[in-house]
Amino acid sequence: MHIVLHEPEIPANTGNIGRTCVATGTSLHLIEPLGFTLREKDLRRAGMDYWEKLDVTRYIDYEEFCEKHPGAKVWLATTKAPKAYTDVTFGPDDFIMFGKETAGIPEQILVDHKEDCIRIPMLPTIRSLNLSNSVAIVLYEALRQQGFAGFSQEGALHHLAWEE
């Protein structure tokens, strides 16, 4: 799986998303401009000490991303989509794109890909969910659909054992 962040602005959100990607073996794709730097000092400050374990690719802009991934299946997460993320079938090589915290994915991109737009249902009084929460919700549904292939299915307790 692949998570794409289109012009993310908040380093803590990107850090949380990076941690989720490391935990799930998911690649992270960052489309510039970013609202922060990726210098080692800044990454540590944002709690991203696992960043070296992350499969991350940066792109100068959306056009470069499209050029590098022709024909890729890209789902676009937006609060404006007509169908929910649970209404689609995700493939193991799919990309799921999320927009910047203050504006989402540019509307021209959404209009050009209406059939690939998905949303997380929520009450109409809420504008949106936190970006890192949204990524986790949709990514884990995609992974669930694929049976969590390769994931540990049971964890051990630290001091006690599960009864059999």
N, C-alpha and C positions, 0 to 999 in steps of 0.2 A: 504494500500500500504506500501511497504518497500523500503527504499533506502539503498544500501550497498556501503560503501567506502572501497576499497581495498588499504590499506596502505597510507592513505592521508598524505600529507606532510606539508600543509600550514594551520595554525590554522584559519586564516580569512576565507578561503574557507569553512572549516568545520563548522565554526560559521554561515556563511550565509546559508549553507545547513541545519544546525540545525534549524535556524529560519524558513526556508521554510517548514521544516517538522512539526514544531509546528503549523504553520499557516494552514497546510493542514491535520493535524491529522495523519501524516505519521510516521512510526517507522524508526529510523536510526540505522544502524548496522555498526560498525567500526571494520575492520579486521587489526590487528596489524602486524608489528610495525607501530606506528604513528610517524610522524615527529615532534611531540610536546607533551606536557604533558596535562593532564586533571585536574590539580590542580585548586582549586577554584580561586586563585589569577590570574593564567594564563587565565582562562575562562573569568573572568571579563575584563582583559586587552584586550582580543580579541573581546569584545563587546557581550559576550554570557551570559548576565545576565538572560536570559530566560531558561537557560540550565536545571534547575530543572523541567521545564514543558515538557521537551523532553523525549519521550520514546526511550531510547538509550541502545544498547547492544554492548558489546565489545567481541571480539574473539581473542584468541592467534594467530591464523593463519587461512588460507583458509580451511584447513582440519577440524578444529573445527566448522567453520561456516557450512560446508557441513554435518557434523555429527549431528548438532543440527536442521537442516532443510532438512531431507531426502525427496525426492520427490517434493520439492518446485519448482515452476516455477521461474527461474531466467533469466532475460534478461541481456545481457552484452553489455554495451555501449562502442563502440570503433570507432575510425576514419577509421578502416580497414574493417568494416562490409560490406557485399554485399547488405543488405537491410536497408532502412530508418526506423526510429522509427515510422513513420506514416503508414508503411506497415504491422504492427502487431496489434493484438488485446490484450490489457492488461486486466487482471482480477483483481478484488479488493484485492486479497491476493498475488499478484505477487511481486517479488523482482526485483529491477533494480540496477545492479551493475555498479560502475564507478571505474576506476583505479586511481593510484596516478598521481599527476600533471606532473611529469617529464617522466613517462614511460607508463602510462596506465595500463590496466590489463595485467598480464603476458601472453605471446603468447601461452604457453602450455594450459592455461585455455581456451583461445579463440578457439584454434584448437579442443579441446575436446568438445566444445559446439557451433560449427559453426552455426547451425540453430537458435540459440538463440541470436546471435550477431546482434546489431542494431547500426545505426549511425545517426548523425545529418548532413544532406547535407550542404556543404559549398564549397566555391571556392577552387580550387586546390592550390592556392598560400598561403593558410593559413594552418598551421600545426594542430591547434586545437582551440577550444573555452575554455574560463575559466571554470573550473570545476563546480563552483556554478551556473553559467549560464546554463551549459549543464544539470545539475540535474533539474533545474527549467523548462527548455524547455520540457524535456521528461516526468517529473512527471506531469506537467499540461496537457499534451496530454493524459496521462493515466487517469487522473481524468476527463478530458473532455469526454473521451469515456464512462465513467461511469455516465455521467450526473451531475457531481459535487454534488453527493448525500450528503445531510446534510450540504451543504454550504449555507451561506447567499447569496441570489440572488440580493439584492439591499441594498445599504448603504444610511444612512441618512447624509445630509449635516450638518456641524457644526452650522451654524448660519441662514441659509435660508432653504426653503423647495423646493422640486421639484414641478414644476407646473403639474397639472393633466389635 
